[in-house]
């Protein structure tokens, strides 16, 4: 079994009102950096085999905060990058919501190819392929962390749940949230979705879990 911790990047000044996509030089703001540091501290005791990030700055910075104090080198994988929204990149959500394509994005995303951009079905394909490729590379028993984007993580989670891509808008992925999928030989098992603060003791190796319980008893 290989366990993947899927982390959405922390907040930026564009998160929420704007479809940032591949907007260059978009960094975490103070809130986002604090979120990433808090998550890194919460995961401090969890032994990670690797930390892999989308190439975008906001993900790299989130990953760096989690990486602090660990003897690991950050890995970058373009396949975990944000959807290429094409002409929609950098536009305000309230304006996009008036575009007829917006309703299709919400109700039938598998049919959507963004204007001069990427199809959502292709985003899911590349992202799931990347996760499974890293699973194979790191091997059974590995626990590793991938930092990516909301739509990408929703697409990976939908695949793990056996849901059609057209249902992926039912999944919420908040900034700096943690979603956990364990891949077995027969199927993925989704352990958590959009976790914003729960205890992570279950991710520790058995001996360390025992010591943690003894300390808190």
N, C-alpha and C positions, 0 to 999 in steps of 0.2 A: 504494500500500500504506500502511496505517495500522497502527502498532504500539502495542499496549496493554499496559502493565505493571500487572498486577493484584496488589495488595498487601493481605494480611490485616493487620488491626491488631495491635499488640503485646499482650503479656500484661497481664491485669488480675488482681485477687485472686480473681475468680470464674471465670476461664478454666480449663476442665477439669471441676471438680466440679459446676458449676451451668450450667443453660441460661439464659444472661443475657438473650438477646433484646433487647427495647427497655427494659430496666431503666434508669431515669433516673440521671444523675449517677454513672455508672460510668466511672472514669478509668483510664488506664494506671498500673500500679504502677512501682516503680523498675526492675524487670527489663524491663517493656514499653517504658518510655521509653528505656532503653539500647539495646534492640533497634531501635527506630525511628531513633535517632540513628546507630547503626552502619549501618543500611540507607541512610539519607540520605547518609552519607559514601561508601558503596560506589557510590552512583549519582551522586555529585557531578559527574563529568565527562560524564554523559549529558544531552544537551540535551533538555529536556522542553517540549512546547508548552503543556501544561496539567496541573494536578493537581486531580482531582475526588474528593470524599469523600462517603461516607455521612454523614448528619447526626448520628450518634451520637458522643458525646464521645471514645470510645476511638479512633475512626477519625480524627476531626478532629485529635487530638493526634499521632497517627502521621503524618498528612499534614503537620502543621505542622513536625515534625522534618525531614521530607524537603524541605519547602519552604524551610527556613532557608538564606539566602544566595542565593536565586533571585529574579529580578525577575518573579514571578508572583503572582497573587491566587488564593487557594484558592476553588474552586468547590464548591458543595454540591448533591447530587442525591439526593432522597428515594428514587428508584428503585433506588439502590445500598444502601439501608438493609437492616438485618437482616430476616430472616423474622419476621413477627408470629406468635409462638408461642401467643398467647392465654393460656389457663389454665395452660399449661406454663411460662410466663415466670417465671424466678426459682426454679424447682424444681431439686432435686438430681438429677443424672443417674442415680444408683444407684436412686433411687425411681422415676423415669420408666421405667427399664429393666424394671420389673415390670408396667408397663401393657401390655395386649395391643396397643395402637396402636404401641408402640415397635418391635415386630417388623415391622410394616407399613412404618414409616419406614425401616427398614434394608433390606427386601427389595422393597418395591413403593411407593417414595416418590411416584410420580406419582398414586397413589390417595389420598394423605393430605391432609386438611384438619385443621389443629390445632384443638382445641376452642375455640370462640369466637375463632379466629385465621384464618390465611391458608393457602391451599393451596400446596404446594411447586411445583406446575406453574405457578401464578400468579407465584411468586417468580422462577422461571426466565424466564418471559415478560417481566416488567417489567425484569429485569436485562439480558437480552440486548437488548431494545429500547433501553435506556439506552445501552449500549455502542455500538450501531450508530448511534444518534442523535448521540452525541459524535463518532464517526468521521466522519459526514457534516458535522458542524459544523466540525470541525478540519481536515478535508480530507486528501487523499492526501499521503503523506510525513511526516505528523505522528507524533511519538512522545509519548504521553501516559500518565499514571499515574492509576489509580483505586484508592482505598482502600476496602475493603469487609470482608465477613465470610465465614467459612469456607463455609457452605452456599451463599451467593450466588456466591462465586468457583467453587465446585465445579459449580454449575449452569451458569455461563457457560462453563467449561472443557468440560463434557460436551457442550454445544451445539457448541462449536468443534471437538471431536473427532468429531462426528457420532454421539455415543452417545445412547441413550435415557436419559431422566431416571432410569429405574429402575436404571441402572448408576452413578449419580453417587457413591454411597457408596464406590466403588472408588478414588476420587481423594482423596488426602490433602493438606490445606492447613494448614500449621502457622502459628502466630503469627509475624508479621513476615516471612512467606515471600513470594517473588516468583514469579509465574506470568506468562508472556509469550505473547501471541497476536498474530500478524500477520494482518491482514485484507486479502486481495487481492480483485480483482474477481470471481474465480471461487470462492474458498473461503477459510476461515480456516486458518492454519497455526500449530499449537501448537509454540512454540520451547522453552519450559521449563515445568515444573510443580513447585511446591513447592521452589524454589531457595532455599537458606539460606546461600549464600556463594560461588557460582561467580563467575568473572571476567565483567565486563559490557562488555569491549572491543568485542564484536560489535555493540553498540548505538550506538557512536559513528559519526558521519559518516566516510566513507572517508579524508578528509585527516587527521582527528584520530586515526583508528586507526593510520595510518602513522606519525604522530609518536609515538604511544604505544609502538609496537613498537620504534622507533628508540631511544627513551629506555630501554627495558628490555633491549635487545640487549647 
